[in-house]
Amino acid sequence: MAEGRAVADSSFTYAVGRLTLWSADPALLAERGADVLLSDGLRHLAIANPDLAPYGAAARAVLQQLGLWDELQPRLVRGENIAQTFQFVATGNAELGLVALSQLMQSGRHRQGSLWQVPGTLHKPIEQQAVLLSDSTAAADFMRFAKSEHAHTIIRGFGYGIPDVQ
């Protein structure tokens, strides 16, 4: 917007990403939840690069809030982005990963494995932003749709939260 490429005052948050501790193993998190991070048997925890990726910055904040950031450094496997981080866990190259809930959603349910939903109070919101780039009728209609209850239902179905104020 500072460069004049976006319509003034059109930016808004349409969804909030949710960070999830996930394992492809259905039993790994089932009973222990986040306590599995304290396990001596944990070899690898995948996170996105916290210097490059919003989900990585959130993962670092969570581990810091839990007092585990320094302790887990030797076990961290860093993906360049959240997609690569997910692949580390999905392929078994890491037992656990702090991934986006949206990556786990299929038909409104999470994929096979086990997960612990990270409380949003442990990191800053992972906001998904929209901005209007042209003042066309079609673009404005889409922006209105993105703020509608119907769109919110779809967005929630893919594992995202909806911001409180629009």
Backbone bond lengths (Angstrom), bond angles and torsions (degrees), N, CA, C in turn:
res aa  C-N    CA-C-N  psi(-1)  N-CA   C-N-CA  omega(-1)  CA-C   N-CA-C  phi
1 M - - - 1.434 - - 1.522 110.57 -
2 A 1.332 116.11 -31.78 1.458 119.47 179.90 1.523 110.88 -64.76
3 E 1.347 117.52 -26.62 1.454 121.30 -179.67 1.521 112.05 -91.35
4 G 1.330 117.60 2.90 1.443 121.05 177.58 1.512 115.02 79.47
5 R 1.315 118.48 17.07 1.462 120.95 -177.67 1.525 112.98 -94.87
6 A 1.302 117.74 -11.22 1.460 121.64 -179.45 1.525 109.99 -115.15
7 V 1.315 114.19 152.09 1.463 119.68 176.77 1.530 107.81 -68.76
8 A 1.303 116.72 129.66 1.471 121.90 -177.30 1.526 111.09 -55.51
9 D 1.312 115.38 139.67 1.469 123.68 176.39 1.527 114.38 59.27
10 S 1.322 118.14 25.73 1.464 120.14 -179.60 1.526 113.31 -99.72
11 S 1.307 117.60 -10.23 1.465 121.43 -177.49 1.530 110.84 -70.57
12 F 1.341 116.15 137.89 1.459 120.39 174.31 1.521 109.87 -156.62
13 T 1.319 115.88 159.35 1.454 122.51 176.35 1.520 107.73 -88.72
14 Y 1.340 116.32 120.30 1.466 119.40 -179.01 1.525 112.53 -100.64
15 A 1.334 116.95 -17.46 1.464 120.36 -179.29 1.520 108.89 -157.45
16 V 1.324 115.19 158.67 1.455 121.64 176.93 1.528 107.46 -124.73
17 G 1.335 115.44 121.59 1.455 120.44 -179.72 1.519 111.70 -69.19
18 R 1.321 115.51 150.83 1.459 121.22 180.00 1.517 109.27 -119.51
19 L 1.309 115.74 127.65 1.455 122.95 178.73 1.525 108.97 -87.60
20 T 1.330 116.01 136.37 1.457 122.04 -175.69 1.521 109.66 -137.17
21 L 1.323 116.00 135.89 1.458 121.06 171.64 1.520 105.81 -84.76
22 W 1.328 117.36 121.76 1.460 121.34 -173.00 1.521 112.05 -132.43
23 S 1.318 114.70 144.39 1.452 122.86 171.40 1.516 108.13 -131.66
24 A 1.322 117.47 141.88 1.463 121.10 174.67 1.522 110.52 -69.62
25 D 1.330 117.56 -17.78 1.467 123.42 178.24 1.531 108.76 -79.62
26 P 1.347 117.87 116.75 1.467 120.47 -177.22 1.531 114.24 -61.65
27 A 1.311 118.00 -21.30 1.461 120.53 -176.04 1.531 113.93 -97.31
28 L 1.311 118.45 -17.80 1.470 120.52 -169.82 1.525 113.62 -60.60
29 L 1.322 117.68 -44.00 1.463 120.74 -177.81 1.525 112.57 -103.39
30 A 1.311 117.09 -4.79 1.467 121.18 -172.13 1.524 113.17 -55.27
31 E 1.301 117.96 -44.76 1.465 120.36 -176.29 1.522 113.28 -104.66
32 R 1.306 117.03 -29.61 1.470 120.21 -172.48 1.514 114.43 -97.41
33 G 1.309 118.43 -20.67 1.458 120.46 -177.84 1.520 110.78 56.29
34 A 1.319 116.51 -139.01 1.464 121.86 -176.55 1.524 112.97 -65.70
35 D 1.333 117.92 -16.18 1.468 120.03 178.96 1.526 112.12 -61.85
36 V 1.327 117.25 -19.42 1.457 120.59 178.20 1.534 110.89 -61.99
37 L 1.332 116.90 -23.05 1.468 120.27 177.68 1.520 111.85 -64.98
38 L 1.319 117.57 -19.89 1.468 122.51 -179.95 1.522 112.46 -89.85
39 S 1.324 116.53 -4.19 1.455 121.95 -174.92 1.527 112.17 -70.61
40 D 1.314 116.07 136.36 1.469 120.87 175.19 1.527 111.27 -66.73
41 G 1.330 116.01 -23.35 1.458 120.48 -178.62 1.517 114.25 -78.30
42 L 1.324 117.51 -10.50 1.468 120.73 179.54 1.526 109.37 -69.82
43 R 1.334 115.40 118.89 1.468 119.83 179.71 1.522 111.88 -94.56
44 H 1.358 116.15 -45.03 1.468 120.16 -174.57 1.521 111.88 -139.13
45 L 1.317 114.90 132.49 1.457 123.09 172.85 1.525 106.86 -120.57
46 A 1.320 116.45 118.89 1.458 121.00 -178.94 1.525 110.44 -89.06
47 I 1.318 115.65 134.43 1.470 122.19 172.40 1.525 107.40 -139.40
48 A 1.314 116.02 154.49 1.463 120.35 173.20 1.526 108.54 -72.66
49 N 1.300 116.45 154.03 1.462 121.79 179.66 1.534 109.19 -58.13
50 P 1.334 117.42 114.54 1.470 119.61 -176.18 1.523 114.24 -67.01
51 D 1.320 117.76 -16.26 1.466 120.20 178.76 1.530 112.22 -86.66
52 L 1.335 116.65 -13.71 1.458 120.53 -176.27 1.524 114.57 -118.80
53 A 1.317 116.75 -32.45 1.463 120.94 -169.60 1.530 111.83 -115.40
54 P 1.322 117.55 133.59 1.473 120.05 178.24 1.534 113.35 -56.54
55 Y 1.325 117.52 -39.58 1.465 119.27 178.45 1.526 110.82 -68.66
56 G 1.312 117.34 -29.73 1.463 120.83 176.00 1.520 111.39 -69.61
57 A 1.332 116.68 -40.88 1.467 120.23 176.82 1.521 109.77 -62.78
58 A 1.332 116.78 -39.80 1.468 120.55 177.70 1.530 110.49 -65.68
59 A 1.330 117.57 -40.86 1.467 121.11 178.80 1.527 110.88 -61.36
60 R 1.331 116.21 -43.91 1.466 119.78 177.89 1.528 110.30 -60.82
61 A 1.326 117.27 -44.79 1.465 120.95 179.53 1.523 111.21 -60.37
62 V 1.319 117.74 -41.30 1.468 121.80 179.10 1.519 110.23 -62.68
63 L 1.322 116.00 -49.03 1.467 119.34 -178.59 1.526 111.11 -64.53
64 Q 1.322 117.32 -34.86 1.461 120.33 175.58 1.524 110.84 -67.12
65 Q 1.327 116.98 -43.89 1.471 120.88 178.66 1.525 111.45 -61.78
66 L 1.328 117.01 -34.30 1.461 121.49 179.15 1.532 112.26 -82.67
67 G 1.343 117.03 -3.64 1.461 121.60 -179.47 1.516 113.19 72.24
68 L 1.349 117.69 26.50 1.468 121.76 -175.16 1.527 114.17 -115.79
69 W 1.316 117.71 -2.96 1.466 120.53 -174.81 1.526 111.97 -56.43
70 D 1.313 117.62 -53.48 1.466 120.49 -177.74 1.526 111.36 -66.76
71 E 1.310 116.80 -42.70 1.469 121.78 -177.79 1.536 112.07 -62.71
72 L 1.320 117.49 -36.31 1.459 120.41 -175.17 1.532 114.12 -89.64
73 Q 1.320 118.79 -3.25 1.467 121.05 -177.99 1.531 113.75 -48.91
74 P 1.345 119.50 -46.85 1.474 118.52 -178.37 1.532 114.03 -66.19
75 R 1.320 117.41 -16.68 1.466 121.46 -176.93 1.522 113.55 -101.76
76 L 1.320 116.99 -5.67 1.459 120.26 -177.23 1.521 111.82 -76.31
77 V 1.318 114.62 135.04 1.462 123.19 172.21 1.523 104.86 -116.44
78 R 1.320 116.69 121.14 1.459 120.25 -174.43 1.522 111.38 -102.96
79 G 1.325 114.57 123.92 1.455 120.25 171.63 1.517 108.24 -87.47
80 E 1.310 116.89 154.05 1.463 119.95 177.85 1.520 110.99 -69.13
81 N 1.335 115.94 -23.95 1.461 121.32 -179.78 1.526 107.93 -151.90
82 I 1.317 117.16 178.36 1.460 120.55 -176.18 1.529 111.21 -70.51
83 A 1.330 118.87 -29.17 1.463 121.29 178.23 1.526 110.89 -65.82
84 Q 1.316 117.84 -44.85 1.458 121.08 178.55 1.528 110.42 -66.58
85 T 1.312 116.96 -37.01 1.466 121.60 177.77 1.526 110.00 -60.71
86 F 1.321 116.40 -45.91 1.464 121.42 177.29 1.529 110.29 -58.63
87 Q 1.321 117.24 -43.75 1.472 121.01 -178.88 1.528 111.92 -61.85
88 F 1.333 118.08 -36.38 1.463 120.43 177.51 1.521 111.06 -57.26
89 V 1.334 116.41 -40.21 1.471 120.54 -178.97 1.525 110.68 -79.07
90 A 1.314 117.24 -44.05 1.469 121.65 -177.44 1.528 111.85 -61.09
91 T 1.338 117.05 -32.47 1.466 120.85 -178.80 1.527 112.91 -91.01
92 G 1.329 117.48 -3.61 1.457 120.77 179.16 1.512 114.46 85.68
93 N 1.324 118.11 6.55 1.463 120.32 177.99 1.523 111.93 -75.50
94 A 1.322 116.82 -13.70 1.465 123.19 171.96 1.527 106.43 -140.62
95 E 1.319 116.83 138.36 1.468 120.42 179.95 1.516 111.78 -70.18
96 L 1.312 115.79 -32.24 1.465 122.86 -175.05 1.517 110.41 -136.74
97 G 1.331 114.62 156.17 1.449 119.03 173.57 1.508 110.92 -154.26
98 L 1.308 115.46 148.46 1.459 121.82 171.19 1.525 105.45 -93.13
99 V 1.335 115.10 102.02 1.458 122.03 -172.34 1.527 110.17 -121.93
100 A 1.305 116.04 174.32 1.463 121.64 176.76 1.526 109.15 -80.39
101 L 1.319 116.48 132.71 1.461 119.89 176.66 1.521 110.68 -55.89
102 S 1.317 117.51 -34.85 1.472 121.25 -179.33 1.527 111.94 -59.39
103 Q 1.320 117.92 -27.25 1.455 121.04 178.40 1.531 111.99 -72.00
104 L 1.306 116.05 -20.29 1.461 120.88 -176.04 1.522 112.95 -96.42
105 M 1.317 116.73 -8.85 1.459 120.40 -173.10 1.528 111.93 -85.22
106 Q 1.333 114.10 132.53 1.458 122.40 174.23 1.524 106.66 -140.59
107 S 1.302 117.39 118.31 1.465 122.60 179.98 1.530 112.18 53.41
108 G 1.329 116.67 41.32 1.458 121.40 176.78 1.516 115.31 78.71
109 R 1.312 118.16 3.02 1.478 122.46 178.47 1.526 108.62 -128.16
110 H 1.341 115.75 155.31 1.466 116.77 -179.55 1.527 110.06 -83.02
111 R 1.320 114.22 149.72 1.460 121.18 -177.54 1.517 111.02 -66.50
112 Q 1.297 115.16 173.25 1.461 121.94 -178.48 1.525 110.61 -57.08
113 G 1.287 114.64 147.73 1.453 121.78 -179.78 1.510 109.19 126.67
114 S 1.306 115.83 -162.73 1.463 120.60 177.75 1.522 108.32 -132.77
115 L 1.319 115.28 151.77 1.455 117.85 -178.26 1.517 111.38 -146.32
116 W 1.321 113.51 159.33 1.457 122.71 171.88 1.511 105.68 -127.81
117 Q 1.318 115.56 118.69 1.458 121.06 179.75 1.527 108.98 -73.36
118 V 1.311 117.72 116.60 1.461 122.64 -179.34 1.526 108.95 -69.88
119 P 1.321 118.20 126.30 1.465 119.28 176.76 1.535 110.89 -60.90
120 G 1.312 116.12 134.01 1.457 121.11 -179.24 1.516 113.31 -63.08
121 T 1.327 117.29 -15.35 1.461 120.78 179.24 1.524 112.32 -73.94
122 L 1.337 117.64 -10.39 1.470 120.98 -177.36 1.528 113.23 -89.77
123 H 1.340 117.42 -5.03 1.468 120.08 179.60 1.520 109.33 -155.13
124 K 1.327 115.75 164.38 1.466 121.09 175.77 1.529 108.77 -66.76
125 P 1.322 117.13 151.75 1.471 119.50 177.49 1.527 111.78 -58.80
126 I 1.323 115.31 142.43 1.463 121.71 176.87 1.526 106.00 -99.39
127 E 1.323 115.03 87.85 1.464 120.97 -171.61 1.520 111.64 -83.26
128 Q 1.326 114.78 135.29 1.456 123.16 174.25 1.530 105.74 -101.89
129 Q 1.318 116.82 120.13 1.459 122.06 -172.19 1.531 111.85 -106.07
130 A 1.313 114.74 150.79 1.467 122.35 171.79 1.516 107.62 -127.71
131 V 1.321 115.21 149.33 1.463 121.01 176.47 1.521 107.79 -147.19
132 L 1.290 116.59 143.04 1.456 122.95 179.75 1.530 108.85 -83.94
133 L 1.334 116.02 121.75 1.463 120.05 -178.97 1.521 112.88 -96.17
134 S 1.315 116.43 -21.73 1.468 118.78 175.91 1.517 108.07 -136.09
135 D 1.300 115.12 152.14 1.459 120.28 -176.68 1.528 110.42 -92.02
136 S 1.341 116.88 39.89 1.461 120.48 -179.12 1.528 110.35 -83.92
137 T 1.307 116.32 157.74 1.457 121.85 179.20 1.530 110.57 -62.65
138 A 1.329 117.31 -43.58 1.467 121.27 -178.87 1.529 110.96 -62.53
139 A 1.311 117.04 -43.38 1.467 120.38 179.52 1.528 110.88 -64.84
140 A 1.320 117.09 -42.31 1.469 121.07 178.90 1.528 110.33 -65.05
141 D 1.331 117.62 -38.20 1.467 121.49 177.14 1.526 110.35 -62.80
142 F 1.326 116.48 -41.87 1.459 119.65 179.25 1.530 110.98 -64.59
143 M 1.306 116.99 -41.07 1.465 120.35 179.01 1.536 110.50 -63.18
144 R 1.308 117.42 -39.99 1.468 120.92 176.32 1.536 109.60 -63.27
145 F 1.321 116.46 -42.89 1.464 120.23 178.50 1.530 110.43 -60.51
146 A 1.329 117.75 -43.10 1.471 121.66 -178.29 1.522 112.14 -60.32
147 K 1.326 117.11 -20.71 1.465 121.82 179.21 1.535 112.36 -96.22
148 S 1.311 117.45 -0.81 1.463 121.51 -174.65 1.532 112.48 -83.27
149 E 1.321 115.84 161.91 1.467 121.32 176.87 1.523 110.91 -62.60
150 H 1.324 117.66 -36.81 1.469 120.65 178.61 1.540 109.91 -60.77
151 A 1.320 116.20 -46.49 1.471 120.06 177.85 1.522 110.79 -63.57
152 H 1.315 117.61 -39.92 1.469 121.13 178.82 1.519 111.20 -60.30
153 T 1.325 117.10 -39.00 1.464 120.85 177.41 1.526 110.47 -62.45
154 I 1.308 117.00 -43.59 1.464 121.73 178.66 1.525 110.34 -64.43
155 I 1.306 116.48 -46.25 1.474 121.76 -178.68 1.530 110.31 -61.03
156 R 1.324 117.00 -45.83 1.473 120.42 177.53 1.521 111.13 -60.88
157 G 1.325 117.70 -37.31 1.458 122.13 179.72 1.519 113.45 -62.91
158 F 1.314 116.14 -21.38 1.461 120.98 177.22 1.525 112.06 -97.67
159 G 1.333 117.10 12.81 1.455 120.40 172.75 1.510 116.86 90.03
160 Y 1.303 117.45 10.74 1.461 120.84 179.57 1.527 109.58 -98.74
161 G 1.319 115.33 156.33 1.456 121.08 170.61 1.513 108.88 -92.62
162 I 1.296 115.12 164.93 1.463 121.79 177.26 1.522 106.97 -109.29
163 P 1.334 117.97 134.45 1.469 119.37 178.99 1.523 110.76 -63.42
164 D 1.326 115.46 151.58 1.458 121.37 -177.37 1.522 112.72 -67.26
165 V 1.320 117.71 -40.14 1.467 121.82 -174.86 1.513 108.51 -121.90
166 Q 1.316 115.91 134.96 1.474 119.67 177.91 1.502 109.68 -120.45
